[in-house]
């Protein structure tokens, strides 16, 4: 998602770069993390397997995209490691909607943490990305309390090539799934992985 402004960081990088003492370590309890995961799971669990209704009702697709209507199911998209660009061959190229997910062992369904769009799937995740900071903080928080994670990224490439239509699709999916690491939905989940006041 390319929007103005930047999502929050776990630590104030200006303090660290100026050589001053870093802020106190930001700790999240196991109970808070589990409650957060369960709330997200409870909301998203009913959406898995029901997504075609959203696409059928959407108004932004023209007839050129009618094939897309019955194809979106996050669980049918191949999970890749977050470092997918290091694979011997690039699994996806060109325009895509991408999903970052976690599959905690204690939950039935995965957690859809982030939805983004790109004109170049092979390049979007390589460099800086606000979601990477959230994932790093999330991973650290889980490790600190002994909880497992199974992070993956999935690409949906059967999407509009035209940027405006692809962004409209991205926004519709964000509003439907309410992934907690997207800027638009952070306040809804009180995402505890930054030091931002939300």
VEXMI-515338 format. One record per residue (C-alpha): residue number from 1; residue in three letters; chain; y negated, z, x negated. Coordinates in pm, whole numbers. Example, Ala and Ser with C-alpha at 12.3 -4.5 7.8 and 13.67 -1.06 7.14 Angstrom:
+-----+------+-----+--------+--------+--------+
: seq : type : mol :     yy :     zz :     xx :
+-----+------+-----+--------+--------+--------+
:   1 :  Ala :   A :    450 :    780 :  -1230 :
:   2 :  Ser :   A :    106 :    714 :  -1367 :
+-----+------+-----+--------+--------+--------+
This chain:
+-----+------+-----+--------+--------+--------+
: seq : type : mol :     yy :     zz :     xx :
+-----+------+-----+--------+--------+--------+
:   1 :  Unk :   A :      0 :      0 :      0 :
:   2 :  Unk :   A :   -327 :   -104 :   -156 :
:   3 :  Unk :   A :   -597 :    115 :     -8 :
:   4 :  Unk :   A :   -913 :    249 :   -156 :
:   5 :  Unk :   A :   -887 :    591 :   -310 :
:   6 :  Unk :   A :   -600 :    752 :   -485 :
:   7 :  Unk :   A :   -340 :    990 :   -360 :
:   8 :  Unk :   A :   -347 :   1339 :   -510 :
:   9 :  Unk :   A :   -186 :   1443 :   -835 :
:  10 :  Unk :   A :     16 :   1756 :   -902 :
:  11 :  Unk :   A :   -204 :   1851 :  -1199 :
:  12 :  Unk :   A :   -565 :   1774 :  -1277 :
:  13 :  Unk :   A :   -528 :   1519 :  -1559 :
:  14 :  Unk :   A :   -893 :   1567 :  -1668 :
:  15 :  Unk :   A :   -818 :   1928 :  -1759 :
:  16 :  Unk :   A :   -508 :   1829 :  -1954 :
:  17 :  Unk :   A :   -686 :   1548 :  -2141 :
:  18 :  Unk :   A :   -979 :   1771 :  -2237 :
:  19 :  Unk :   A :   -746 :   2010 :  -2415 :
:  20 :  Unk :   A :   -815 :   2299 :  -2181 :
:  21 :  Unk :   A :   -545 :   2526 :  -2048 :
:  22 :  Unk :   A :   -339 :   2353 :  -1781 :
:  23 :  Unk :   A :   -337 :   2509 :  -1434 :
:  24 :  Unk :   A :    -64 :   2755 :  -1334 :
:  25 :  Unk :   A :    267 :   2589 :  -1257 :
:  26 :  Unk :   A :    288 :   2489 :   -893 :
:  27 :  Unk :   A :    605 :   2647 :   -744 :
:  28 :  Unk :   A :    766 :   2574 :   -409 :
:  29 :  Unk :   A :   1044 :   2795 :   -276 :
:  30 :  Unk :   A :   1388 :   2668 :   -183 :
:  31 :  Unk :   A :   1328 :   2777 :    178 :
:  32 :  Unk :   A :   1001 :   2579 :    202 :
:  33 :  Unk :   A :   1166 :   2268 :     55 :
:  34 :  Unk :   A :   1466 :   2288 :    286 :
:  35 :  Unk :   A :   1248 :   2344 :    592 :
:  36 :  Unk :   A :   1034 :   2046 :    491 :
:  37 :  Unk :   A :   1339 :   1822 :    446 :
:  38 :  Unk :   A :   1494 :   1937 :    777 :
:  39 :  Unk :   A :   1173 :   1870 :    972 :
:  40 :  Unk :   A :   1147 :   1520 :    828 :
:  41 :  Unk :   A :   1517 :   1456 :    887 :
:  42 :  Unk :   A :   1496 :   1574 :   1246 :
:  43 :  Unk :   A :   1212 :   1331 :   1316 :
:  44 :  Unk :   A :   1358 :   1028 :   1136 :
:  45 :  Unk :   A :   1726 :   1071 :   1229 :
:  46 :  Unk :   A :   1679 :    913 :   1571 :
:  47 :  Unk :   A :   1509 :    607 :   1419 :
:  48 :  Unk :   A :   1804 :    496 :   1208 :
:  49 :  Unk :   A :   1982 :    225 :   1403 :
:  50 :  Unk :   A :   1702 :    192 :   1660 :
:  51 :  Unk :   A :   1448 :     -4 :   1459 :
:  52 :  Unk :   A :   1499 :   -352 :   1615 :
:  53 :  Unk :   A :   1317 :   -233 :   1929 :
:  54 :  Unk :   A :   1002 :   -177 :   1723 :
:  55 :  Unk :   A :   1014 :   -525 :   1577 :
:  56 :  Unk :   A :   1081 :   -689 :   1914 :
:  57 :  Unk :   A :    779 :   -516 :   2062 :
:  58 :  Unk :   A :    548 :   -604 :   1775 :
:  59 :  Unk :   A :    277 :   -857 :   1844 :
:  60 :  Unk :   A :    196 :   -961 :   1488 :
:  61 :  Unk :   A :    500 :  -1185 :   1441 :
:  62 :  Unk :   A :    463 :  -1546 :   1538 :
:  63 :  Unk :   A :    763 :  -1769 :   1615 :
:  64 :  Unk :   A :    811 :  -1847 :   1244 :
:  65 :  Unk :   A :    925 :  -1488 :   1199 :
:  66 :  Unk :   A :   1160 :  -1462 :   1495 :
:  67 :  Unk :   A :   1458 :  -1432 :   1258 :
:  68 :  Unk :   A :   1309 :  -1108 :   1126 :
:  69 :  Unk :   A :   1322 :   -938 :   1465 :
:  70 :  Unk :   A :   1682 :   -819 :   1449 :
:  71 :  Unk :   A :   1719 :   -770 :   1074 :
:  72 :  Unk :   A :   1534 :   -450 :    985 :
:  73 :  Unk :   A :   1769 :   -161 :    929 :
:  74 :  Unk :   A :   1686 :     52 :    623 :
:  75 :  Unk :   A :   2051 :    145 :    572 :
:  76 :  Unk :   A :   2154 :   -220 :    545 :
:  77 :  Unk :   A :   1919 :   -277 :    254 :
:  78 :  Unk :   A :   2080 :   -236 :    -88 :
:  79 :  Unk :   A :   1975 :     87 :   -261 :
:  80 :  Unk :   A :   1853 :     37 :   -617 :
:  81 :  Unk :   A :   1755 :    287 :   -884 :
:  82 :  Unk :   A :   1381 :    352 :   -911 :
:  83 :  Unk :   A :   1398 :    187 :  -1254 :
:  84 :  Unk :   A :   1543 :   -133 :  -1103 :
:  85 :  Unk :   A :   1320 :   -354 :  -1323 :
:  86 :  Unk :   A :   1534 :   -251 :  -1622 :
:  87 :  Unk :   A :   1843 :   -413 :  -1470 :
:  88 :  Unk :   A :   1978 :   -722 :  -1654 :
:  89 :  Unk :   A :   1859 :   -950 :  -1373 :
:  90 :  Unk :   A :   1579 :   -898 :  -1125 :
:  91 :  Unk :   A :   1736 :   -827 :   -785 :
:  92 :  Unk :   A :   1429 :   -920 :   -577 :
:  93 :  Unk :   A :   1129 :  -1148 :   -621 :
:  94 :  Unk :   A :    831 :  -1238 :   -409 :
:  95 :  Unk :   A :    684 :  -1076 :    -96 :
:  96 :  Unk :   A :    859 :   -764 :     30 :
:  97 :  Unk :   A :    836 :   -439 :    217 :
:  98 :  Unk :   A :    986 :   -164 :      1 :
:  99 :  Unk :   A :   1120 :    174 :    100 :
: 100 :  Unk :   A :   1167 :    479 :   -121 :
: 101 :  Unk :   A :   1441 :    707 :     10 :
: 102 :  Unk :   A :   1627 :   1024 :    -80 :
: 103 :  Unk :   A :   1975 :   1121 :     40 :
: 104 :  Unk :   A :   2020 :   1497 :      7 :
: 105 :  Unk :   A :   2389 :   1593 :     32 :
: 106 :  Unk :   A :   2319 :   1848 :    304 :
: 107 :  Unk :   A :   2170 :   1591 :    545 :
: 108 :  Unk :   A :   2344 :   1329 :    758 :
: 109 :  Unk :   A :   2080 :   1059 :    718 :
: 110 :  Unk :   A :   1855 :    982 :    423 :
: 111 :  Unk :   A :   1486 :   1069 :    418 :
: 112 :  Unk :   A :   1248 :    775 :    416 :
: 113 :  Unk :   A :    974 :    903 :    184 :
: 114 :  Unk :   A :    749 :    599 :    134 :
: 115 :  Unk :   A :    690 :    250 :    274 :
: 116 :  Unk :   A :    490 :     -9 :     82 :
: 117 :  Unk :   A :    429 :   -382 :     74 :
: 118 :  Unk :   A :    390 :   -623 :   -212 :
: 119 :  Unk :   A :    340 :   -990 :   -284 :
: 120 :  Unk :   A :    567 :   -956 :   -591 :
: 121 :  Unk :   A :    867 :   -724 :   -556 :
: 122 :  Unk :   A :    962 :   -783 :   -920 :
: 123 :  Unk :   A :    631 :   -638 :  -1045 :
: 124 :  Unk :   A :    496 :   -385 :   -792 :
: 125 :  Unk :   A :    690 :    -76 :   -897 :
: 126 :  Unk :   A :    672 :   -131 :  -1276 :
: 127 :  Unk :   A :    325 :      5 :  -1348 :
: 128 :  Unk :   A :    120 :    288 :  -1204 :
: 129 :  Unk :   A :    189 :    384 :   -846 :
: 130 :  Unk :   A :     68 :    688 :   -652 :
: 131 :  Unk :   A :    412 :    738 :   -501 :
: 132 :  Unk :   A :    562 :    786 :   -848 :
: 133 :  Unk :   A :    356 :   1102 :   -896 :
: 134 :  Unk :   A :    479 :   1237 :   -562 :
: 135 :  Unk :   A :    839 :   1153 :   -653 :
: 136 :  Unk :   A :    805 :   1325 :   -989 :
: 137 :  Unk :   A :    664 :   1641 :   -829 :
: 138 :  Unk :   A :    928 :   1625 :   -554 :
: 139 :  Unk :   A :   1207 :   1586 :   -810 :
: 140 :  Unk :   A :   1073 :   1874 :  -1020 :
: 141 :  Unk :   A :   1042 :   2098 :   -714 :
: 142 :  Unk :   A :   1402 :   2024 :   -611 :
: 143 :  Unk :   A :   1534 :   2084 :   -962 :
: 144 :  Unk :   A :   1345 :   2416 :   -988 :
: 145 :  Unk :   A :   1535 :   2555 :   -687 :
: 146 :  Unk :   A :   1872 :   2390 :   -755 :
: 147 :  Unk :   A :   1861 :   2121 :   -485 :
: 148 :  Unk :   A :   2002 :   1775 :   -548 :
: 149 :  Unk :   A :   1834 :   1441 :   -494 :
: 150 :  Unk :   A :   1955 :   1084 :   -472 :
: 151 :  Unk :   A :   1644 :    868 :   -490 :
: 152 :  Unk :   A :   1654 :    494 :   -435 :
: 153 :  Unk :   A :   1427 :    203 :   -360 :
: 154 :  Unk :   A :   1519 :    -72 :   -114 :
: 155 :  Unk :   A :   1351 :   -408 :    -67 :
: 156 :  Unk :   A :   1323 :   -603 :    257 :
: 157 :  Unk :   A :   1236 :   -957 :    150 :
: 158 :  Unk :   A :   1264 :  -1134 :    486 :
: 159 :  Unk :   A :    898 :  -1058 :    560 :
: 160 :  Unk :   A :    581 :  -1262 :    610 :
: 161 :  Unk :   A :    447 :  -1435 :    299 :
: 162 :  Unk :   A :     93 :  -1403 :    433 :
: 163 :  Unk :   A :    -57 :  -1074 :    311 :
: 164 :  Unk :   A :   -238 :   -980 :    633 :
: 165 :  Unk :   A :     78 :  -1015 :    844 :
: 166 :  Unk :   A :    285 :   -826 :    587 :
: 167 :  Unk :   A :     34 :   -540 :    580 :
: 168 :  Unk :   A :     36 :   -524 :    959 :
: 169 :  Unk :   A :    414 :   -496 :    946 :
: 170 :  Unk :   A :    389 :   -225 :    680 :
: 171 :  Unk :   A :    143 :    -27 :    893 :
: 172 :  Unk :   A :    363 :    -59 :   1203 :
: 173 :  Unk :   A :    659 :     75 :   1007 :
: 174 :  Unk :   A :    452 :    361 :    860 :
: 175 :  Unk :   A :    335 :    461 :   1208 :
: 176 :  Unk :   A :    692 :    447 :   1336 :
: 177 :  Unk :   A :    871 :    631 :   1052 :
: 178 :  Unk :   A :    584 :    856 :    931 :
: 179 :  Unk :   A :    703 :    866 :    567 :
: 180 :  Unk :   A :    548 :   1175 :    407 :
: 181 :  Unk :   A :    435 :   1019 :     78 :
: 182 :  Unk :   A :    218 :    755 :    244 :
: 183 :  Unk :   A :   -150 :    841 :    246 :
: 184 :  Unk :   A :   -171 :    782 :    622 :
: 185 :  Unk :   A :     86 :   1051 :    706 :
: 186 :  Unk :   A :     48 :   1327 :    446 :
: 187 :  Unk :   A :   -136 :   1565 :    677 :
: 188 :  Unk :   A :    133 :   1534 :    943 :
: 189 :  Unk :   A :    399 :   1675 :    709 :
: 190 :  Unk :   A :    180 :   1904 :    498 :
: 191 :  Unk :   A :    349 :   1746 :    199 :
: 192 :  Unk :   A :    384 :   2036 :    -48 :
: 193 :  Unk :   A :    414 :   1829 :   -366 :
: 194 :  Unk :   A :     48 :   1816 :   -470 :
: 195 :  Unk :   A :   -224 :   2067 :   -530 :
: 196 :  Unk :   A :   -447 :   1888 :   -278 :
: 197 :  Unk :   A :   -569 :   2085 :     20 :
: 198 :  Unk :   A :   -452 :   1898 :    328 :
+-----+------+-----+--------+--------+--------+
